[in-house]
Amino acid sequence: MSTTTDKSSSPPCMEATDSDCTVPVIHIDPTLCTGCRRCAGVCPVDAIEGLPGEPQTVNADRCVFCGQCVQICSVYASDWADASPQEAAIRRQARMRERDMPADIGEPLFAAYYSYSLNKVTDMMTKPGQLRIVQCAPSIRVSLAEEFGMPFGTLTPGKMAAALRRLGFDRVYDTNFGADVTIMEEGTELIRRVTEGGPLPMFTSCCPAWVRFAEIEYPDLLDHLSSCKSPMQILGALVKTYGAQLDEVKPANIYSVAIMPCTCKQFECDRPEMESDGYRDVDEVLTTRELAYWIKQRGIDFMNLPDEEFDSPLGKYSGAGTIFGVTGGVMEAAIRTGYELLTNEKLPKLQLDFVRGEEGIRVAEVQVGELQLKVAVVAGLQHAYQLLDRVQAGECDYHFIEVMGCPAGCISGGGQPKLMLEKQKIEAYRARKSSIYGHDAASQVRKSHENPFIIKLYDEFLGEPLGHVSHHLLHTTFHKRGPGRQSRNSDVSTNGNNDYSLH
């Protein structure tokens, strides 16, 4: 395989329906907001509105729910500082009830916050007669420990699995398995588009903030998105079909929860099309921070938990599934599998440094057999505009483009442990990324198509990638959610790192 790099910096879409009304996910408390507009500075879509020095609001029609504003907000409740301790406690509890936050969270109440689901989940966990199943995103295992005082990037998949069992889950599965399935489906879709005539470039569809961004800003390009559901939704669909068969339980009796680094994932799981045969793929989503709240609330000694394994078969994953947590990971995983499926030869080197990196755009050309595969990786939605404008103009000859909404991929998601200082962010992102890649490097199986549990899944249940069963369960459609950037004489921000060139 040869590469050249330039580091700089299928189903039809559907019209929006009345059921597509947007439920706000990100909120700014006007009684706390000071109008500093730090949140506006990190918003990739200019959804934060308001004058400096005045309370800001979130335009829910433009917001992609990435939660970067929640991460950076440093203004917290102080309006009861002059009250007695008892009165201050009463006011704080009232504010927490308004936000549906668990009553015993001890952290400050910041002006920018996201909708919480922990109370709904803990209520449902007490319902009798159901099989309680949970899945965990790749980046949770390198960030959760930070909430318990461990160093940035501490890798704790075993403690996380143990904690989730002590919270009452009957099966602890892993979104990484869904990522391995994504590679099988998305890689096959890419090969088919390349060999049968597009549409190209094909975009990844794993990041819900990116999908929502495309639906709002570039609805005419929706047929360029892979039709694959995200790894979370894919695993959710398998839990209530393949998993239900293995456990001999009815899908209606399965309660399926996902732990995610992303504040947009609840919106994704609530999308009307994210169900199969009348059952929701995923019933509820919690963020990394909400899982940490829950563990603390139950008095679980996370640091001293013994390591436990994820359950089989839907908790067994390859290193390729793990690297979905960082920018470039989906691309690297796809190339590892796509190269070998197309050439019937072993990939000479598994560590593909040319797609690894930081926020911005990276491009490369990869020799895959007779094909000169042209790829691009976009980290941070503000960097997507110029590239998408080129695609719209028919000037981009890439085959495959990965887009992640957050600056370093899922490790920097809006639901991750809160980091307000730039120095903290740099250190945490670097450590989390290093742990993700270390976890991959230490894996016995590092390619999705070599995961024995993936092979068994296709042998026993799915048949073949893009086959009838997988098309029914694992693929979806996307919706136009606005007139698009071109049609509204956009004042869209193009701030950020633009010191790259496209070719």
KOLVO-926674 format. One record per residue (C-alpha): x, y, z. Coordinates in steps of 0.1 Angstrom, whole numbers, padded with zeros to 4 digits, always signed. Each point is the difference from the previous one (the first is absolute). Example, Ala and Ser with C-alpha at 12.3 -4.5 7.8 and 13.67 -1.06 7.14 Angstrom:
! residues 2
+0123-0045+0078+0014+0034-0007
END
This chain:
! residues 503
+0000+0000+0000+0013+0034-0008-0013+0033+0012+0004+0037-0005-0012+0025+0026-0007+0037+0001-0005+0009+0036-0014+0035+0002-0011+0010+0028-0236-0171-0095-0030+0005+0004-0017+0032-0010-0004+0028+0025-0035+0009+0011-0018+0033+0005-0006+0012+0035-0033-0009+0016-0021+0014+0027+0015-0025+0024+0035+0015-0004-0007+0029+0024+0032+0007+0019+0001-0007+0037+0027+0022+0016+0029-0019+0014+0023+0028+0009-0011+0028+0024+0013+0032+0014-0015+0012+0033-0007+0038-0006+0001+0006+0038+0036-0011+0001+0014+0009-0034+0023+0031+0001+0002+0004-0038+0038-0007-0002-0007-0018-0033+0028-0026+0005-0027-0025-0010-0006+0019-0033+0038-0002-0007+0000-0038-0001-0034-0005-0017+0007-0014-0035-0034+0011-0014-0007+0034+0016-0029-0013+0020+0008+0021+0031-0018+0034-0003+0001+0031+0021+0019+0032+0006+0032+0002+0021-0008+0005+0036-0036-0013-0003-0014-0035+0005+0005-0023-0031-0025-0023-0016+0004-0032-0021-0016+0000-0034-0014-0036+0001-0006-0001-0037+0037+0006-0007+0016-0017+0030+0016-0034-0008+0001-0010+0038+0037-0006+0001+0002+0015+0035+0033+0019-0005-0017+0030+0015-0008-0020+0031+0036-0011+0003+0014+0035-0001-0026+0018+0022+0017+0012+0032-0029+0021+0015-0018-0018+0028-0027+0007+0025+0008+0027+0026-0034+0018+0003-0005-0016+0034+0034+0011+0014-0017+0025+0023-0026-0025+0013+0003-0022+0031+0014-0035-0005-0035-0015+0003-0015+0025-0024+0029-0005-0024-0005-0038+0001-0038+0004-0007+0007+0022-0030+0027-0023-0014-0024-0030+0003-0027+0019-0018+0024+0009-0029+0011-0037-0002-0036-0012-0002-0006+0025-0029+0029-0016-0018-0010-0036+0010+0034-0005+0015+0005-0026+0027-0005+0016+0034+0034-0009+0015+0024+0013-0027+0025+0022+0017+0016+0019-0029-0008+0036-0007-0031+0008-0022+0014+0016-0031-0020+0023-0023+0003-0023-0030-0012-0035+0004-0015-0030-0018-0032-0020+0006+0005-0027+0025-0013-0036-0002+0013-0016+0032-0032+0003+0020-0020-0016-0029+0026-0029-0001+0001-0006+0037-0038-0001+0001-0001-0026-0028+0026-0021+0016-0024-0009+0027-0026-0013-0024-0004-0038+0005+0000-0026-0027+0025+0016-0024+0035-0008-0012+0022+0030+0006+0027+0005-0026+0026+0027-0002+0026+0009-0027+0030+0023+0004+0017+0022-0026+0037-0004-0008+0010+0033+0016-0018-0006+0034+0027-0024+0011+0027+0026-0003-0018+0029+0017-0024-0014+0027+0029-0005+0026+0007+0037-0001-0032+0006+0018+0014-0020+0029+0033+0018+0003+0021-0022-0023+0025+0015-0025-0013+0012-0034-0004-0029-0024+0001-0028+0025-0013-0031-0017-0027-0018+0020-0022-0024-0021+0000-0027+0027-0010+0023+0028-0027+0016-0022-0015-0034-0007+0001-0009+0037-0016+0033+0009-0028-0005-0025-0008-0035+0014-0002+0015+0035-0024+0026-0013-0024-0029-0010+0007-0007-0037-0005-0037-0010+0022+0003-0031+0029+0023-0005+0007+0004-0037+0023+0022-0020-0006+0026-0027+0033-0010-0014-0017-0032-0013-0025+0023-0018+0030+0019-0014+0014-0033-0014-0033-0007-0017+0000+0036-0013+0033-0007-0018-0015-0031-0016-0030+0018-0013+0015+0034-0008+0031-0015-0016-0021-0022-0022-0022+0030-0009+0031+0021-0009+0014-0028-0022-0034-0003-0017-0002+0038-0006+0035+0001-0014-0005-0030-0024-0036+0008-0010+0000+0037-0004-0005+0019+0032-0013+0024+0012+0035+0011+0011+0015+0011+0022-0016-0021+0027-0002+0015+0034+0001-0019+0033-0033+0002+0020+0012-0010+0035-0001+0035+0016-0036+0012+0006+0011+0036+0003+0015-0003-0035-0031-0017-0014-0022+0028+0015+0024+0026-0014-0003-0015-0035-0038-0002+0003-0002+0037+0009+0028+0016-0021+0005-0023-0030-0032-0020-0005+0008-0004-0037+0030-0022+0009-0018-0025+0022+0002-0027-0025+0038+0002+0004-0003-0012+0037+0005-0037+0007-0034-0015+0007+0015-0018+0030-0015+0007+0034+0026+0011+0026+0018-0027+0020-0023+0008+0030-0032-0005-0021+0014-0031-0017+0008-0017+0033-0034+0011+0013-0017-0017-0029+0020-0032+0004-0007-0001+0038-0037-0002-0006+0003-0026-0029+0031-0022+0000+0006+0006+0038-0037-0006+0008+0002-0034-0018+0031-0010+0019-0015+0010+0033-0034-0015-0009-0018+0032+0010-0026+0021-0018+0013+0034-0014-0028+0017+0019+0016-0012+0032+0034+0015-0007+0009+0033+0015+0030+0013-0020+0022+0029+0013+0031+0015-0017+0028+0019+0018+0014+0026-0024+0024+0029+0000-0024+0020-0022-0028+0024+0009-0016-0006-0035-0004-0038+0005-0034+0004+0019-0013+0019-0030+0013-0028-0023-0016-0028+0020-0033+0020+0000-0001+0004-0038-0032-0018-0013+0019-0021-0025+0023-0015+0027-0022-0031+0006-0004-0034-0014-0033-0019-0001-0016+0024+0024+0027-0001+0026+0024+0029+0008+0036-0009-0008+0012+0018+0032-0024+0010+0028+0021+0026+0018+0034+0016-0001+0022+0012+0029+0031+0021-0003+0034-0008+0016-0007+0026+0027-0035-0015+0007+0015-0035+0004+0026+0015+0025-0028+0017+0019-0019-0033+0002+0030-0020+0012+0007+0026+0027-0037+0002+0010+0000-0038+0006+0032+0002+0021+0020-0023-0023+0037+0001+0006+0010+0003-0036+0038+0002+0005+0001-0033+0019-0024-0020-0022+0015-0032-0015+0002-0002-0037-0028-0019-0017-0006-0011-0036-0027+0013-0023-0026-0026-0009+0001-0022-0031-0007+0002-0029-0010+0037-0003+0028+0012+0023+0030-0014-0019+0018+0024-0022+0031+0007-0021+0025+0028+0003-0016+0015-0031-0033+0004+0019+0019+0017+0029+0016+0027-0022-0035+0013-0010+0004+0022+0031+0026+0023-0016+0000+0022-0031+0012-0021-0030-0009-0033+0017-0029-0009-0022+0021+0007-0031+0029-0021+0014-0023-0029+0009-0016+0001-0034+0033+0000-0019+0013-0029+0021-0030-0021-0011-0006+0015-0035+0035-0005-0011+0000-0037+0009-0035-0007-0015+0009+0017-0033+0035-0013-0005-0001-0034+0019+0033+0010+0014+0011+0008+0036+0003+0037+0008+0038+0006+0004-0004+0023+0030-0030+0004+0023+0009+0033+0015-0011+0026-0026+0016+0032+0012-0011+0020-0030-0036+0001+0012+0008+0007+0036+0003+0035+0013-0017+0030+0015-0029+0024-0007-0003+0011-0036+0002-0019-0034+0024-0027-0010+0001-0015-0035+0018-0030-0015+0002-0022-0030+0002-0037+0007+0010-0026-0026-0024-0029+0004+0006-0026-0027-0008+0018-0033-0019+0028+0018+0016+0033+0010-0024+0006+0030-0003+0037+0009-0011+0006+0035-0005+0030+0024-0006+0003+0037-0018+0030+0016+0002+0006+0037-0022+0029+0012-0031+0010-0019+0012+0036-0007+0026-0015-0023-0026-0019-0021-0015+0030-0018+0028+0006-0026+0002-0037-0008-0037-0004-0004-0002+0031-0021+0025-0017-0023-0020-0032-0001-0032+0020-0008+0019+0017-0029+0011-0034-0013+0037+0009+0006+0009-0028+0026+0013-0033-0014+0003-0017+0033-0015-0035+0005-0005-0001+0037-0002+0028+0027-0003-0004+0037-0016+0029+0019-0001+0003+0038-0018+0029+0016+0023+0005+0031+0036+0012-0002+0018-0032+0008-0028-0024-0008-0021-0017+0027+0027+0003+0027-0008+0037+0000-0038-0004+0000-0024+0023+0018-0010-0027+0026+0036-0007+0010+0015+0012+0034-0001+0037+0000+0032+0018-0010-0001+0038+0002+0037+0009-0003+0018-0002-0034+0030-0016+0016-0023-0027+0016-0015-0007-0034+0033-0005-0017+0013-0023+0026-0032-0020+0003-0005-0004-0038+0036-0011-0004-0002-0025+0028-0034-0014-0011+0012-0004-0036+0031-0017+0011-0020-0025+0021-0023-0007-0029+0028-0008-0023+0018-0020+0027-0031-0021+0006-0002-0007-0038+0037-0009-0002-0004-0025+0029-0030-0017-0015+0005-0035-0013-0024+0007-0029+0004+0035-0017-0022-0004-0031-0038-0001+0001-0003-0027-0026+0023-0023+0021-0021+0004+0032-0012-0036+0004-0033+0012+0016-0007+0022-0031+0007-0030-0023-0024-0020+0021-0027+0027-0001+0000+0000-0038+0001-0038-0001-0029-0005+0024-0022+0031-0004+0008+0027-0025+0011-0021-0030+0021+0026-0018+0008+0037+0002-0027+0021-0017-0021-0031-0002-0037-0001+0007+0002-0003+0037+0027+0026+0006-0017+0024-0024-0032-0003+0020+0016+0003+0035+0032+0020-0005-0006+0026-0026-0022+0031+0001-0011+0032-0018+0008+0037+0006-0023+0030+0000+0002+0034-0015-0004+0024+0030+0003+0034-0017+0006+0018-0033+0037-0004+0003+0029+0025+0002-0001+0011-0036-0037+0009+0001+0000+0023+0030+0029+0023-0009+0019-0014+0029+0018+0020+0025+0016-0032+0012+0032+0002+0018+0031-0012-0017+0022+0007+0029+0026-0025+0012+0030-0015-0016-0002+0005-0037+0037-0004-0009-0005-0030-0021-0003-0007-0036-0022-0025-0019+0009-0018-0031
END
